[in-house]
Amino acid sequence: MGVRASWKAALAAVLAVPVVGITAPVSAAELCTIEEPCFGDLTVNFAHVTDGAFSVDFTVEENSSEVFSGSAYAGDPSETLVGELEELASYTIRVPLPDQLYVDSASCDGASAQVSDAVTLEFNYSSATGEPVNCTITLGDAAQLTIMKSAYYGDGAADFDFQVTGANYDQTVTLEVEGGDPGFDETTLWLPVGTYSVTEAQQVGWLLDESECVKNSLQVVDPASFQLDVGNDVECHFVNVRGAVMQLSKMFSNEADDVLATFEGSWTDEQVMLGHEESATLTLPSGFHSLTELPLEGYEGVITCSVFDSSDEFVDTFYSDGLTVDFTATAGDVVECYATNTPLPVVNIHKVVATDGTEEERTFTFTGQNGDDTEVIGEFGDSGDYSDGSLVGLPNYFAITESSATGGWALDSVECDGNEVLITDDTFFPYLLNGDVVDCVVTNVRALDVQKELVSLVPTDEPGEYLAEWNVTVTNGTDTESSELELTDEIDVPFLATVPESYALDGDGNSAGSWDGVSNLVLSTGFTLGAGQSESWQLFATIQLPSNMPPAYLRCPAHPDLGEGDGLQNTATLRWLPSEEIADRAWVCDDLPAAELTITKEPLGGPQSNGDGTWSQQYTLTVANEGDGYGTFSVTDWPMFGEPFEVLEVSFDFGEFQLFYPDWDGLDPLTVWTNRPIGANSSLQAIVTVEFAAAPLGFLDDDFGRECSFADGTPLEGYGLANSATMYLGEIWLDEEGPAEVTVVACVDGPNENVLIDKMVAGYEYLSDDTIAVEFDIIVTNEPLDDRDVMAGGYQMIDLLELDLGGVAATDFELLSTDGFEFFDGEEGEEPDPDADAARFSTAEALWAIGQVQPGSTHTYRVRVTYSVDLEVGFLGECIDIEESIESDTQAGGAMNVVMWAAGGVNFDFPIEPQSVEQRLDRRMQKVFIAPDDLESFAGLGISYDCVDLSVIEVDKEVDDTNGGSAAPDEFEFIVFNDRKEERVLGHDSPMLIVAGDFLVVEDEAAGYVPSISCSAEPIEYDGDDSEPSSALATAEVARVAGPTAEITIEPSTWVTCDVLNTANSADLAVYKSDGDAVAVAGGAPITYTFDVRNQNGFLEGDATLIDELPEGWSWVPGTVEGCASHTIVGRTLECVIAEEDLMSPYDETSVSADAQVAADAPSGDYENIVVVGSEAKPAPDDPSCVTLKGEEGDSEEENEEIELDPNFACEITPVVREASMSATKTSNATGPVAIGGS
C-alpha cells in the first residue's frame, strides 16, 4: 500500500514555536541547587479553533522515557503534572491525533519549545526557580482528501508521485501500485479547510488516461483547484495506462557540437531537440508509431529502432526510410532508437574555358542529380572576372550536369582533387564519400556539340503503351566548317519492353529516312555544318511495356556506363566518317512509369433484412492503378463471418455482368478477377453481396462474435460480418521489389438491436404548497438505422427514485400505465416468444423493467413521481443540461428523473466497478446520453433524463383603508395562469412551489379597492449548495402594473415575490333619473321623478348630496320628496342629502323620488333636465353636459343604461303638452244638448 501522508506530518513550519525565556531576575535564595533541585509543574492544555468537540490521547516523556500518559477532550481539555519537571531535563509531548483533526498551533510558555513534527512538542526545562511550564496545543477539524490510483496493463509494482498543494501545504504523496489489471492503491489525507490542487508527476512508461475529482460523490471539481471543506469529502481518481518507453539517442559522425536535430513523433505534438551524444527518454502509447527527424541541411540521417518486451527479450528492429522510421510497440516495451547524422559531401566547382582569344563573360549552370544547382562564371584565359559555385552532393557517383546559354562547348576535362571522375558529353560523375569537400576544376573547349532532350512520354489508351518524343540538336562551335559527319541515335528499353513503331523528322519536317532507333540507327550521314551552324531532328517512338514491371527495371542508371539498360534511354552520337572518331555524344534517360496498384474494400451500409429470416450485406471492392504504368492482377474474396452467422450465397456485380457462388462451402476463397489488366490511372470495381442467416439475439444476451473486433485498427476475421479480399500481382514480376499480395479486410457489425430509451415530461399536478407530482413517459424504441435494419433486442432499466437532489426530494413513485407490449411473466431464464413485444417489471423500489422490443416497435411506461421541497431551507430548482454540466461544479436541481438502462446483455449492479478503456469500447451500447469516459461510475450505461424547472411564487398583500375600507390582507385571493391554462391559487404571505415559465397573475376583483402589483425575483437560496446560484438572474423587477393583472416570466430556481397594494377607493357614485315615460301637461297634474343612486365602487365617508335643477317653467311639489335624510327646495332646485349608511359600501343603492309640475303657460316641447350626485371626497361636476349621455341610436337598453350610470350625473328629457280648451254657444230653440261640431 502507499505511504499514508497526512497534515499532521507536514506542519512543522506552521507550528514553529518561538523561544520564550525567563527574563525576570531572581534572588540567590530562590535559585535551585544540585543539593536542593527545583521541580516545576507542567500543564498541557488543548483547545479547538472553533470550540468544536475533540478527544485526544497524549504522553509525556522525560529523557526519552515515558513518565505520564493522559487524555483530553472538549469537556476536560487540560492536564497538570505537579512537580514533574526537573532542572536540565528534556521533555517530549506526543499527541497521536485522530485522522479527523489537525494541529493548528502549539506553544509552551516558560520554556524553549521546539516542534519536530505536527504531533510532537520538545523542550528542555532550564528554570532555576521551579517555574511552571504551560503548553497549549490548538486543534482544528480536518477535511478529507482521498487520492486513488488505477493502473492498467502493469505486470509489476510501480510508484506514482502526486503533489498536493495548498495555501500552507506542499507535500509529495507516493502511491505504490502492485501489478494487476488494474493495479490499485489509495491514500487519505486529513487537511485544513482551504483550496488545494493535486497534480500527478510524470512517470516514465505510464500515460495519464483519466483524472477526476468528485466532491460528495456528486459534484465534479477540477483537480487543479478545488475547495476542501469539513464534511465535504473530495475523492480524486487518476487512471494510468501502461505505455512503452523510448530511449532516443543522437550522434553526429563528425562530432558536431553546434548542431541540434529535431524529432517529431506521431503520438505527440511536442518536438524533441538533441545534440551530439545527447539522449531523451519518452513515453508513448501502445500501437503503430512513426519517428521522424526533420531534415538538416548538409546532413543525411538514418534511424534504427530496436524493440524489447517487458522481459527484455528482443522483439524486432525497424529501419528508417529516409528520415522516418515506423515501428510497433506494446505496453511495457522498451524501444531503443539511435539516430545518426552524417555530413553530405560538398563539391566546389571552378570553371575554365580553353580558348586562345578574349571571350565575353559566360555563365554555366551545374545541376546535381538531387536537383540542386549553382551558377558559375567561367575563367577565360587570363581573365580574372569569374566566380565559383558549390553543390551539396550524395555519396557514390554523383551526377553533375553542365549547361550554358548556347551550344558548341564540350567538356574537355574534370579534375576533382584526385577523386575518380566519370565524364559523358555534358555530365561528370565524381565519386564522393560522406564528409568529403571536393574541389573540381571543369574545363570546356569549343567543339562539335550534341544536345538531346526527352520532350514527352505519355500513355495511350492501350494499357502499357506510351508515346515518346525526343529533340536532337547538333552545333558546330568551332570557327571552321566540318564535313562528312554522321549522326546516329539509339533507343534502349528494359528487358521485355519493345519499340513496335518509331520514326524521325528533320528540321524542315521531312522524314529522316528509315531510322527506327532499334535496327537502323542512322539519322543523317555525310552532312556538313558550317562554322556556328546547327541542325535539329525530332524523334518519335511507341514504347510497349509488360505489366507490373518492378521499379528496378523502370529506373534510370546514374550513368550509362553504370547500368544495364534500365529506364527509357536514348543516345545520340556524332562521328567523323573518315576516321569513325566520335566528335560528341548525348545521352538522356527518363524513368518509365510504374503501375501502382491498390485494393480497397468498404462496407456498403449495414445488414439489410430480406424479410424471410435471411439477411444481405454488401461491400464495394475496388482495385485502382494510381500510377502511369500498366499492371495485371488477380483478386480473391473470402467472407469470414462471426460464428452467429451462416453464409448462404455470395455474388459479385461488375456492372456489365454478375458472378454467383450459390453453394459455397466456405473452405476456399472465391475468385473475383484473374490476370485482369488495368491501365494507367484507372480503377475497377465490384459490388460484393453476401446472403446469410443470422441467429436471433438471445434474450438480454449478446452472442460472441456478433460485432467486429480490431487489432491495431484492422478488423479481425471471424468477428462480425468480416470480409477479406486479397490482390495478387500478375505474371513474373513478383520479387522483393514489390508485394506479391495485398489483403484488405472490411467489417461491419452483424444484425443487432438499436434499442434507445428516452424520457420526457408528460404533465404535472400541484398537490400542495410545497409538493408537485410530475408524470414522465419512458419510451423504449428499436428503430432501423439509416444504413441497416435491426433485430429484436432486449433491454433492462432502472428508474431510480432520487432521494434528494439539490433539496428537491422525490417522495413517491407510481407506475401509471404501460403500452406497446405484453407482460412477460416467465420463469427466470425462460425467454419470451422471439417475435413478441414483451416485458416484465417491478415497482418495489421505483421501477425496474426487463423487456424485448421488436424492430420498429415502441414500449411506453408512464410514471408519476412526487417531489417536495422545504421552502424555508430552499432548494435548487434549475434543471441542468446533464451532458454539459456533469463535469462542472453545477449541482443537479429541479424535479428531475433519471432512467439508467442497458441494451443487450449488459447486466449492471450498483455501484458500477471501474472499467478499462478496452472494456468500455467492447460495450455495445446505444445511448441517449453518452457519459464522459472519465466518469467511470457510468461506464457501459445509458442515461435518459428529463426534468421540470421549479421556482417559488409568493404574494405579499397590503391593504390601504385610508378611504374607508376595512378588509384584511388574507381576504384577498390571487390566481396564476400559464399558457396551458393551469392555475395556482395564492393567498397572502403563503409561498407556493411553481413550475418556471410565463404566467399571468390575476387578483380576484375586490369591491371598493384599486390594486397595484409589483413583482421581483431573486435566486433561491439553498443551504446545501456551496456554489454560486446557477441562474444568471440577480434580484430584479419582473413586473410593475397598476391594475389587477400582471404578466411575469418566472426563471428557474427563482423566488418571485409579488407585492400587491389594494387601496380603498372613495365611493364612485352614479345616478339614474327616470320620469316613468310620462308626458307632462302644462298646468296639469304633477309627474313623479325617480332617482336611483348607486355606489359603483369604493367607500362613502359622509353623506351624499343629490341636486336637480328643473328647467324654466317647472317647479317641485312640496311634500312629495321621499328617500332623503333631509332636503331643501329653493326655486327650481332640489337639494337632497342621502345618509352615509345608505351608500356606504360598494354596490349599495338607494332611491329618491319627488313630484314636479309644469306651469300652465309653459310651451309644449322636450325639456332636458340634469341631476348630479356627489360627496365630499368626490364632488359633483360643476358644469355637466348631456350631449354624450345617451347611447347611439340603435343601442340596446342595457348599453344606454350603462352609459347613463357611469358618471355621477344623469339626464332626462320629458315631453310637455298643453291641454286643449273649447267653448260652445247654444242658439237653437230645439231642446236637448248641442254636439260640438254639429249643426
Buried (B, 14 or more C-beta within 10 A) or exposed (E): EBEEBBBBBBBEEBBEBEEBEBEEEEEEEEEBEEEEEBBBBBBBBBBBEEEEEBEBBBBBBBEEEEBBEBEBEBEEBBBEBEEBBBBEBBBBBBBEBBBBBBBBBBBBBBBBBBBEBBBBBBBEBBBBBBBBBBBBBBBBBBBBBBBBBBBBBBBEEBBBEBEBBBEEBEBEBBBBBEEBBBBEBBBBBBBBBEEBBBEBEEBEBBBBBBBBBBBBEEBBBEBEEBBBBBEBBBBBBBBBBBBBBBBBBBBBEEEBEEBEBEBBBEBEEEEBEBBBEBEBEBBBBBBEBBBBBEEBEEBBBBBBBBBBBBEEEEBEEBEBEEBBBBBBBBBBBBBBBBBBBBBBBBBBBBBBBEEEEEBEEBEBBBBBBEEEBBEBBBBBEEBEEBBBBBBBBBBEBBBBBBBBEEBBBBBBBBBBBEBEBBBBBBBBBBBBEBEBEBBBBBBBBBBBBBBBEBEEBEBBEEBBBBBBBBBBBBBBBBEEEBEEBBBBBEBBBBEEBEBEEBBBBBEEEEEBBEBBBBEEBBBBEEBEBEEBBBBBBBBBBBBBBBBBBBBEBBBBBBBBEEBEBBBBBBBBBBBBEEEEEEBBBBBBBBEBBBBBBBBBBEBBBBBBBEEEEBBBBBBBBBBBBEBBBBBBBBBBBBBBBBEBBEBBBBBBBBEEEEBEBEEBEEEEBBEBBEEBBBBBBEBBEBBBBBBBBBBBBBBBEBBEBBBBBEEEEEBBBEBBBBBBBBBBBBBEBBEEEBEEBBBBBBBBBBBBBBBBBBBEBBBBEBBEBBBBBBBBBBBBBBEBEEEBBBBBBBBBBBBBBBEBBBBBBBEEBBBEEBEBBEEBEEEEEEBBEBEBBBBBBEEEEBBBBBBBBBBEBBBBBBBBBBBBBBBEEBBBBBBBEBBEBBBBBBBBBBBBBBBBBBBBBBEBEEEBEBBBBEBBEBBBBBBBBEBEBBBBBBBBBBBBBBBBBBBBBBBBBEBEBEBBBEBEBEEBBBBBBBEEEBBBEBBBEBBBBBBBBEBBBBBEEBBBBBBBBBBBBBBBEBEEBBEEBBBEBEEEEBBEBEEBEBEBBBBBBBBBBBBBBBBBBBBBBBBBBBBEEBEBBBEBEBBBBBBBBBBBBBBBBEBBBBBBBBBEBBBBBEEBBBBBEEBEBEEBEBBBBBBBEBBBBBEBEBBBBBBBBBEEEBEBEEBEBBBBBBBEBBEBEEEBEBEEBEBEEEEEEEEBEEBBBEBBBBBBBBEBBBEEEEEEEEEEEEEEEEEEEEE
